[in-house]
């Protein structure tokens, strides 16, 4: 068996057994408390694992959103560049139209004498044709 425990210089087997039982109960209580703490920790770790998974899913969602935003911004920049090109082309066309307006005004100023000259040319041609026809009639009669 076990050797008797010496308590305060005395050997008392009953008292040693009582102390051992008390120590065993204390250890069992500590083990139970430790077991409860371990169970609590396991539950908390499981909860934190679930929370981490939820956060991971949300981060993945945010990452997808950022990628979609990047793509949308790329399209927006392309449209902005196209709009700037169209604005530059529009400005060039406006300058061309203004230049054409000036040319039309110049032609309108010059068209008056041209119309008058055309009238004189037509009258001259008709007069010459009339003389030729009258000479032909005079020759035939």
Secondary structure, 3 states (H helix, E strand, C coil): CCCCCEECCEECHHHHHHHHHHHHHHHHHHHHHHHHHHHHHHHHHHHHHHHHHHHHHHHHHHHHHHHHHHHHHHHHHHHHHHHHHHHHHHHHHHHHHHHHHHHHHHHHHHHHHHHHHHHHHHHHHHHHHHHHHHHHHHHHC
